[in-house]
């Protein structure tokens, strides 16, 4: 499960951060691409698949 504030790095070095998660009142995850300054809204199952192969940062 993703949590608010979690950061992940893709294989190409792009860093993503979870801004809102299921532990808030949202039914979607909002995931930001910190390299491009874009935010994507995803359903929980899509967000889990998107982040699945990325390295979690501290």
JOVEN-V706953 format. One record per run of one state. SS is the DSSP state (A for helix, B for strand, O for the rest). FROM is the first residue (numbers start at 1). TO is the last residue. If there is no record, write none. Layout:
SS_FROM_TO ; SS_FROM_TO
This chain:
O_1_6 ; B_7_9 ; O_10_14 ; B_15_20 ; O_21_27 ; B_28_33 ; O_34_37 ; B_38_43 ; A_44_51 ; O_52_54 ; B_55_57 ; O_58_58
